[in-house]
Amino acid sequence: MLSLLLLEFRKMLGARSARLALLVTFLLPLVWAFAPRLSVLVPVGVVSGWQLPAVSLGIAVQTLIPLFVAVTVAELIGAEVAQGTLAPLLLRPVDRTRVIGSKLIAGLTYPFILVASTVLGSLLAGIPLGFGPFAAGTGLGPGLFVGTGQELSSAAAALQVLRGGFLAGVMLMPVAALALLCGVLYVNTAAAALATIAALSVMRLLVVFPEAVQRVVLTNHLNLYVQQGNLTESVVLLLIYTLGFGLTAVFLFENRDL
């Protein structure tokens, strides 16, 4: 299983879509170092490098990263089918569950990799601003950018950034699992990625439904990284989506002629 997992990570991170995603997520935050109107996005003004991860994540996790995740994770199935490498692998004495399981683990890890790249790029862009104590918020903790009215220490700011980055990865796990499921269903990278983005877009349109429906719609919990207080309901729901999409992908993969 370990060898299969390492193989999937090597194939996933070696894909051109993954390399492009890592490049964009790392370089995009560097734009903030030259953005003359950055204060428009941050109402209290940017006074610390600890605030830039929230700015970058706020843009990336709602637009770019879901798209990158959809394409690269779908490629774990679609690219192998297109290249004719999946069928020979399945002819070997390797359990299908291990094959799809390793793809699922790699796919679920991918959002965390892209989030980490975004945060690292943001911290690099924040060097000129410094990382000392400041009287505002990181955008990822209580009071968001305004803060609590007390000076925020460097250690506390770092913890808020780590927490926000981890929660951003968690909230994108269902997107990765959905992309893998669509990959199994369509065995085509473009079709699977399009189906994933289309499904998310349709979910966002459900805002017209009653609040009871809103509470269980996946896209209404894609702001987990900035939520404060009790996160149990959102985290449990996101994990249920991840488990549901993942197990369905495993079941279909085991019973489909590829």
Secondary structure, DSSP 8 states (H G I E B T S, - for coil): -HHHHHHHHHHHHHSHHHHHHHHHHHHGGGGGGG-TTGGGTSTT----GGGHHHHHHHHIIIIIHHHHHHHHHHHHHHHHHHHT-HHHHHHSS--HHHHHHHHHHHHHHHHHHHHHHHHHHHHHHTGGG--S-BSS--SSSTTTTT-SSS-B-HHHHHHHHHHHHHHHHHHHHHHHHHHHHHHHHH--HHHHHHHHHHHHHHHHGGGGS-HHHHTT-GGGGTTGGG--S--HHHHHHHHHHHHHHHHHHHHHHHTS--
